[in-house]
């Protein structure tokens, strides 16, 4: 019983040390947005990307049956944000490849004909 408790505590500490880093390219500029683990997805804010996109990363490693990494891209419209792209990845993610665990994603503006690219990786 004591070993199970110790293993659970150590696993929890290891998970808490991880972050998800998404590399976002828009308008010729690349930036990295990091997300720490959260217990609930409802408090995770969006980040402005240019004047059109809002981007959100939800890294929820626990409970195990709901563990996932989710990315959301919204169009920042006058009437409020509109979801235009969503991706869901298992946690823990598969082994990283050239563009992390997510692969390269392309999201397009409908008004200005622009493009946002992103890929995500898990950082210790």
C-alpha positions in Angstrom: 0.0 0.0 0.0 2.8 2.4 0.9 4.5 1.8 -2.5 1.3 2.5 -4.4 1.0 5.9 -2.6 4.6 6.7 -3.3 4.3 5.8 -7.0 1.2 7.9 -7.3 2.9 11.0 -5.7 5.9 10.6 -7.9 3.8 10.2 -11.1 1.8 13.3 -10.1 5.0 15.3 -9.6 6.4 14.2 -13.0 3.2 15.1 -14.8 3.1 18.6 -13.1 6.7 19.3 -14.4 5.6 18.8 -18.1 4.3 21.5 -20.3 2.9 21.6 -23.8 4.7 24.1 -26.1 3.0 25.0 -29.4 5.1 26.8 -32.1 2.8 29.2 -34.0 3.7 30.9 -37.2 1.5 33.8 -38.5 2.4 36.8 -40.6 6.0 35.7 -40.9 6.5 35.6 -37.2 6.9 32.5 -35.1 6.2 32.4 -31.3 5.9 29.7 -28.8 3.0 29.4 -26.4 3.3 27.1 -23.4 0.6 25.5 -21.3 0.9 23.8 -17.9 -1.3 21.0 -16.8 -4.8 21.9 -15.6 -7.4 20.1 -13.6 -10.3 21.6 -15.5 -10.4 23.0 -19.1 -12.9 25.8 -18.2 -10.3 28.3 -16.8 -7.8 28.2 -19.7 -7.7 31.5 -21.5 -7.1 32.2 -25.2 -4.1 34.0 -26.6 -4.3 36.5 -29.4 -2.5 35.6 -32.6 -2.5 38.7 -34.8 -5.8 40.5 -35.0 -7.9 37.5 -36.3 -7.0 34.4 -34.4 -7.4 33.3 -30.8 -5.5 30.1 -29.8 -6.1 27.9 -26.7 -4.2 24.9 -25.4 -5.8 22.6 -22.8 -3.4 20.1 -21.2 -5.4 17.9 -18.9 -3.3 14.8 -17.9 -5.7 13.7 -15.1 -8.0 11.9 -14.6 -6.5 9.1 -16.7 -9.8 8.4 -18.5 -10.0 12.0 -19.7 -6.3 12.7 -20.2 -5.7 14.7 -23.4 -4.1 17.7 -25.0 -6.5 19.8 -27.0 -5.9 22.8 -29.2 -8.6 25.3 -30.2 -8.4 28.1 -32.8 -11.1 30.7 -32.9 -11.8 33.5 -35.3 -11.9 36.8 -33.4 -15.1 38.2 -34.8 -17.1 41.3 -33.9 -19.9 39.1 -32.6 -17.5 37.1 -30.4 -15.1 34.2 -30.9 -16.1 31.4 -33.4 -14.4 28.0 -33.3 -12.8 27.3 -36.7 -10.3 24.5 -35.8 -10.0 21.9 -33.0 -7.5 19.1 -32.5 -7.4 16.4 -29.8 -4.3 14.4 -28.9 -4.0 11.5 -26.5 -2.0 11.9 -23.3 0.6 10.7 -23.1 1.2 11.5 -26.8 2.9 9.2 -29.2 6.6 9.6 -29.8 7.6 12.9 -31.2 8.3 13.3 -34.9 9.5 16.2 -37.0 6.7 18.4 -35.9 6.3 17.1 -32.3 3.3 15.0 -31.3 0.8 17.0 -33.2 2.2 17.2 -36.7 1.9 20.5 -38.6 -1.5 22.1 -38.7 -2.7 24.8 -41.1 -5.6 27.2 -40.2 -6.9 29.8 -42.7 -8.5 33.2 -42.3 -11.7 33.6 -44.3 -11.6 37.4 -44.4 -7.9 38.3 -45.2 -6.8 35.1 -46.9 -4.0 34.6 -44.3 -2.6 31.4 -42.9 -1.6 30.3 -39.4 0.6 27.2 -38.9 1.3 25.4 -35.7 2.8 22.3 -34.2 3.1 21.2 -30.6 5.5 19.2 -28.4 5.6 18.0 -24.9 8.4 19.5 -22.8 9.8 18.0 -19.5 
